[in-house]
Amino acid sequence: MSPVLSIVIPMFDEQDVLPTLVARLRPVLQGLELPYEVLAIDDGSRDATPVLLQRYRRDWPELRVVRLRANAGHQAAISAGLAMAAGDWVVTLMPICKIPRGHRPDGRRRLGAQR
């Protein structure tokens, strides 16, 4: 099934925030009850970000990991993600983990109404 929503997240050396990002973002997206994908664009990370992303991908089929060969910058990573996004709606996020606990986006009804 094609995703209705694509989330594009540029990443560079994000090993410290990835566990929190996944723990908070995944339940919110699953609660939307619509097909989605998360595109994690690794912008040439030098830490364990690529390894962690591959681990999460094993148990999270909606997670797509794209690895840029070298650090090309934030905007290049976003552009790569936007070019690969398959959703009808595309959102970009930063991996800074400022998703309030218990938050449920109110755009859910609007997205569902657009199907």
C-alpha positions in Angstrom: 0.0 0.0 0.0 1.3 3.4 -0.9 2.0 5.8 2.0 -0.3 8.7 2.5 2.3 10.5 4.7 6.1 10.7 4.2 8.3 12.0 7.0 11.7 13.1 5.9 14.4 13.4 8.6 17.9 14.5 7.7 20.5 13.1 10.1 24.1 13.7 10.8 25.8 12.1 13.8 22.5 11.6 15.7 23.4 8.4 17.6 22.5 10.1 20.9 19.0 11.2 20.0 18.0 8.3 17.8 16.6 6.0 20.5 14.4 8.9 21.9 13.3 9.9 18.4 12.2 6.4 17.5 10.5 5.8 20.9 8.5 9.0 20.5 7.8 9.2 16.8 6.8 5.7 16.0 3.8 5.4 18.3 2.5 8.8 17.1 2.7 7.7 13.5 1.2 4.4 14.2 -1.7 6.1 16.0 -2.6 8.0 12.9 -3.9 4.8 11.4 -2.9 5.6 7.8 -0.1 4.3 5.7 3.1 6.2 6.2 6.9 6.0 5.6 9.8 7.6 7.4 12.8 8.5 5.3 15.9 8.8 7.5 18.5 10.5 5.3 21.9 9.9 6.8 24.1 12.8 5.7 27.5 11.0 6.0 27.4 10.4 9.7 30.7 9.4 11.3 29.2 8.0 14.5 27.0 4.9 15.0 23.9 6.6 13.3 24.0 4.3 10.2 24.3 1.1 12.3 21.4 2.2 14.6 19.2 3.1 11.7 19.7 -0.3 10.1 18.8 -2.0 13.5 15.6 0.0 13.7 14.7 -0.7 10.1 14.6 -4.5 10.9 11.7 -4.1 13.2 10.1 -1.0 11.6 9.1 -1.7 8.0 7.9 1.9 7.4 11.5 3.2 8.0 13.5 3.7 4.9 17.2 4.5 5.3 19.1 6.5 2.7 22.8 7.0 3.2 24.6 9.8 1.4 28.2 9.1 0.6 29.6 12.2 2.2 28.3 15.1 4.3 26.5 17.2 1.7 24.6 19.4 4.2 21.2 19.7 5.7 19.5 21.1 2.6 21.0 18.4 0.3 19.7 15.7 2.7 16.2 17.2 2.8 16.3 17.5 -1.1 17.3 13.8 -1.4 14.5 12.8 1.0 11.9 14.9 -0.8 12.9 13.4 -4.2 12.4 9.8 -2.7 9.2 10.5 -0.8 6.2 8.5 -2.0 3.5 9.9 0.2 0.7 12.2 -0.8 1.8 14.5 2.1 5.4 15.1 3.0 6.7 16.6 6.3 10.3 17.3 7.2 11.5 16.9 10.8 14.7 17.6 12.6 15.9 14.7 14.9 16.0 16.9 18.0 13.3 15.0 19.9 11.0 17.8 20.9 7.8 15.8 20.3 5.8 16.3 23.5 4.9 13.0 25.2 1.3 12.1 24.6 1.0 14.5 21.7 -1.3 13.4 18.9 -1.3 15.6 15.8 -4.7 17.2 15.1 -4.0 17.0 11.4 -5.1 13.4 11.4 -8.7 14.2 10.5 -7.7 16.5 7.8 -5.3 14.0 6.3 -8.0 11.3 6.5 -10.5 13.5 4.8 -8.2 14.1 1.9 -8.0 10.4 0.9 
